[in-house]
Amino acid sequence: MLLWINGPFGVGKTHTAHELARRLPGSTVSDPELLGFGIHRMLPRALRDDFQDFPVWRHGVREVLDHLLRRHDGPVIVPMTLVVPQYFEEIVGALRTGGHQVRHVTLLAERETVLRRLRGRGPLPGLAADRWAAGQLDRCLTALRGPEFAEHVHTDDLPLPRAAEAVAAAAGLRIAPYTGGALRQRMRRARTTLRSVRFD
């Protein structure tokens, strides 16, 4: 099965995905953003618009996930903001039509919560990517509250382990109990953040 974790940029999708993968044996995280960054690197900066607007990105994500789902026995976890209904249908809808079991959960939080998370993430707060994400926040929050993007999990008051548990419950998955204290959780978050930082 595929579990798509949606939500505005900065809400905590990637951290939640990796926490789930850690507690869900046999699962893997597949990040469509990597394909988007590959498209960007083929273009001069002046032409690097939203890579989701490129049909090749949507087609590529669908094809890669279809390939992965046909060959990987465990759950596939996808952390990716997807707010345009047409794009959602082209990827998630097509995977469902193709016979795959797809669960979709949207992480939501209040605007100030997401802005605070954006300001605090990464070793170099204020990167252009974070400024871009903040500029997309209102558009994302408005779109993702729609019924086509349910199931919704509100994360304002949820620490990461509880957010992962709420997503798992919404998707009908049973995950291992949380282990480790606050220090270990901070170290795990830092490793995930460092792996996700993009400088271009």
Phi, psi and omega per residue, in radians:
M1 nan 2.747 3.082
L2 -1.975 2.340 3.045
L3 -1.999 1.908 3.116
W4 -1.622 2.072 3.096
I5 -1.754 1.896 -3.115
N6 -1.727 3.052 3.105
G7 2.560 2.851 3.126
P8 -1.123 2.720 3.088
F9 -1.022 2.250 3.099
G10 1.643 -0.026 -3.086
V11 -1.342 -0.381 3.120
G12 2.097 0.389 -3.093
K13 -1.087 -0.820 -3.071
T14 -1.160 -0.761 3.117
H15 -1.097 -0.729 3.130
T16 -1.127 -0.729 3.132
A17 -1.051 -0.776 -3.112
H18 -1.254 -0.577 3.054
E19 -1.146 -0.729 3.072
L20 -1.087 -0.799 -3.112
A21 -1.078 -0.642 3.129
R22 -1.121 -0.546 -3.045
R23 -1.839 0.115 -3.114
L24 -2.207 1.614 -3.063
P25 -0.969 2.439 3.106
G26 1.458 -0.037 -3.112
S27 -1.524 2.853 3.072
T28 -2.478 2.612 3.080
V29 -1.740 2.259 3.105
S30 -2.153 2.010 -2.992
D31 -1.822 1.849 -3.135
P32 -1.110 -0.293 3.122
E33 -1.066 -0.538 -3.119
L34 -1.089 -0.676 3.078
L35 -1.141 -0.674 3.103
G36 -1.115 -0.701 3.106
F37 -1.174 -0.577 3.055
G38 -1.092 -0.720 3.083
I39 -1.090 -0.781 3.127
H40 -1.032 -0.706 -3.076
R41 -1.219 -0.254 3.067
M42 -1.472 -0.100 -3.031
L43 -2.112 2.640 2.984
P44 -1.177 2.699 -3.056
R45 -0.933 -0.631 -3.092
A46 -1.114 -0.352 -3.103
L47 -1.862 0.151 -3.090
R48 -1.500 1.339 3.048
D49 -1.407 -3.032 3.115
D50 -1.042 2.042 -3.065
F51 -1.148 -0.329 3.094
Q52 -1.149 -0.362 3.132
D53 -1.336 -0.188 3.090
F54 -1.439 2.094 3.082
P55 -0.946 -0.567 -3.119
V56 -1.126 -0.556 3.098
W57 -1.160 -0.842 -3.104
R58 -1.116 -0.761 3.113
H59 -1.111 -0.767 -3.123
G60 -1.103 -0.758 3.122
V61 -1.073 -0.811 3.133
R62 -1.054 -0.769 -3.111
E63 -1.163 -0.761 -3.138
V64 -1.125 -0.761 -3.130
L65 -1.187 -0.664 3.068
D66 -1.050 -0.812 3.107
H67 -1.027 -0.821 -3.115
L68 -1.115 -0.780 -3.108
L69 -1.141 -0.524 3.130
R70 -1.354 -0.311 -3.031
R71 -2.087 -0.164 -3.128
H72 -1.923 2.249 -3.050
D73 -1.351 -0.508 -3.057
G74 -1.593 3.102 3.113
P75 -1.099 2.510 3.057
V76 -1.911 2.152 -3.079
I77 -1.894 2.180 -3.054
V78 -2.101 1.885 3.050
P79 -1.618 1.897 -3.092
M80 -2.788 2.248 3.017
T81 -1.208 2.237 3.118
L82 -2.546 1.829 -2.987
V83 -2.023 -0.183 3.135
V84 -1.553 2.028 -3.085
P85 -0.926 -0.674 3.131
Q86 -1.075 -0.756 -3.123
Y87 -1.187 -0.671 3.097
F88 -1.037 -0.759 -3.129
E89 -1.202 -0.666 -3.141
E90 -1.115 -0.517 -3.111
I91 -1.794 -1.172 -3.062
V92 -1.157 -0.815 3.134
G93 -1.053 -0.743 -3.134
A94 -1.152 -0.663 3.104
L95 -1.131 -0.682 3.097
R96 -1.151 -0.778 3.118
T97 -1.067 -0.568 3.122
G98 -1.336 0.065 3.050
G99 1.721 0.091 -3.131
H100 -1.548 2.535 3.027
Q101 -1.443 2.041 -3.103
V102 -2.169 2.162 2.999
R103 -1.855 2.462 -3.099
H104 -2.242 2.221 3.122
V105 -2.299 2.336 3.111
T106 -1.865 2.157 3.006
L107 -1.471 2.265 3.086
L108 -2.202 2.718 3.038
A109 -2.743 2.810 3.097
E110 -1.113 2.710 -3.076
R111 -0.928 -0.833 -3.107
E112 -1.132 -0.591 3.100
T113 -1.100 -0.810 -3.125
V114 -1.149 -0.732 3.110
L115 -1.070 -0.700 3.107
R116 -1.108 -0.729 3.119
R117 -1.141 -0.693 3.100
L118 -1.107 -0.717 -3.135
R119 -1.150 -0.514 -3.038
G120 -1.699 -0.039 -3.043
R121 -1.588 2.632 3.026
G122 1.413 2.761 3.130
P123 -1.273 -0.298 -3.113
L124 -2.266 1.317 -3.133
P125 -0.983 2.586 3.121
G126 1.615 0.150 3.077
L127 -1.021 2.724 -3.130
A128 -0.971 -0.641 -3.141
A129 -1.087 -0.660 3.127
D130 -1.245 -0.634 3.080
R131 -1.141 -0.710 3.091
W132 -1.087 -0.790 -3.132
A133 -1.047 -0.738 3.124
A134 -1.103 -0.626 3.116
G135 -1.202 -0.354 3.130
Q136 -1.632 -0.091 -2.927
L137 -1.060 -0.872 -3.080
D138 -1.090 -0.737 3.099
R139 -1.033 -0.775 -3.114
C140 -1.177 -0.806 -3.116
L141 -1.065 -0.724 3.130
T142 -1.110 -0.846 -3.083
A143 -1.153 -0.760 -3.002
L144 -1.298 -0.197 3.070
R145 -1.387 -0.127 -3.134
G146 -1.225 2.696 -3.072
P147 -1.114 -0.457 -3.134
E148 -1.197 -0.271 3.133
F149 -1.868 0.239 3.011
A150 -1.299 2.685 0.352
E151 -1.509 2.431 -3.103
H152 -1.832 2.384 3.031
V153 -2.148 2.038 -3.132
H154 -1.525 2.181 -2.954
T155 -1.938 0.108 -3.059
D156 -0.894 -0.807 -3.052
D157 -1.871 0.276 -3.108
L158 -1.819 2.108 2.963
P159 -1.163 2.816 -3.028
L160 -0.908 -0.832 -3.131
P161 -1.033 -0.662 3.128
R162 -1.266 -0.606 3.084
A163 -1.101 -0.742 3.101
A164 -1.076 -0.697 3.127
E165 -1.156 -0.673 3.120
A166 -1.160 -0.695 3.105
V167 -1.142 -0.773 3.128
A168 -1.043 -0.761 3.140
A169 -1.113 -0.739 3.134
A170 -1.110 -0.545 -3.123
A171 -1.588 -0.045 -3.138
G172 1.328 0.480 -3.137
L173 -1.854 2.540 3.032
R174 -1.836 2.149 -3.129
I175 -2.005 2.818 3.141
A176 -1.157 2.688 3.098
P177 -1.073 2.685 3.105
Y178 -1.225 2.369 3.046
T179 -2.240 2.559 3.103
G180 1.861 2.589 -3.139
G181 -1.587 -2.927 -3.074
A182 -1.117 -0.676 -3.122
L183 -1.133 -0.788 3.134
R184 -1.102 -0.676 3.118
Q185 -1.101 -0.716 3.115
R186 -1.116 -0.684 3.131
M187 -1.146 -0.717 3.109
R188 -1.106 -0.740 3.135
R189 -1.102 -0.725 -3.134
A190 -1.102 -0.725 3.114
R191 -1.100 -0.767 3.134
T192 -1.113 -0.741 3.127
T193 -1.074 -0.799 -3.127
L194 -1.093 -0.637 3.107
R195 -1.192 -0.413 -3.023
S196 -1.692 -0.180 -3.067
V197 -1.182 2.305 3.071
R198 -2.105 2.318 -3.092
F199 -1.778 -0.017 3.139
D200 -2.230 nan nan
